């Protein structure tokens, strides 16, 4: 009887250890190449913060919003290197210096998922992510080429516009 209890306990520990602990590398939408996945955040309201760090976006995936609506993203570069928030489909390519922040306004697509990445670190470090409406959305090149930006750094403006 004691052996059965020990075996059941060991199986329970194994099952818990193999479960999804929230740090899973599973992604809600498929992106090409490698992705440094730091999680998914639901978009509530018309703005959200996106941390840019060496070498990831947090959140990596942003879910929700109203298709076609404008959304403000507060980009905060907590890294030691400059990073970009780039998406041809969203019409945005903003560089944010280390330790700085910038706000960009984008127009969400009508459907599907839209990829964004850091031009400097996507290929070598998997620094990319996506905006999407539901798990499994296909990433498409369609999107509104409409964005505006403003700097919120101490320098009073961004030299990267």
Secondary structure as GFF3:
##gff-version 3
##sequence-region A 1 161
A	DSSP	alpha_helix	2	18	.	.	.	ID=ss1
A	DSSP	beta_strand	40	42	.	.	.	ID=ss2
A	DSSP	beta_strand	47	53	.	.	.	ID=ss3
A	DSSP	beta_strand	56	58	.	.	.	ID=ss4
A	DSSP	beta_strand	61	63	.	.	.	ID=ss5
A	DSSP	beta_strand	70	77	.	.	.	ID=ss6
A	DSSP	beta_strand	83	87	.	.	.	ID=ss7
A	DSSP	beta_strand	92	96	.	.	.	ID=ss8
A	DSSP	beta_strand	101	107	.	.	.	ID=ss9
A	DSSP	beta_strand	114	117	.	.	.	ID=ss10
A	DSSP	alpha_helix	122	125	.	.	.	ID=ss11
A	DSSP	beta_strand	128	132	.	.	.	ID=ss12
A	DSSP	beta_strand	147	151	.	.	.	ID=ss13
###
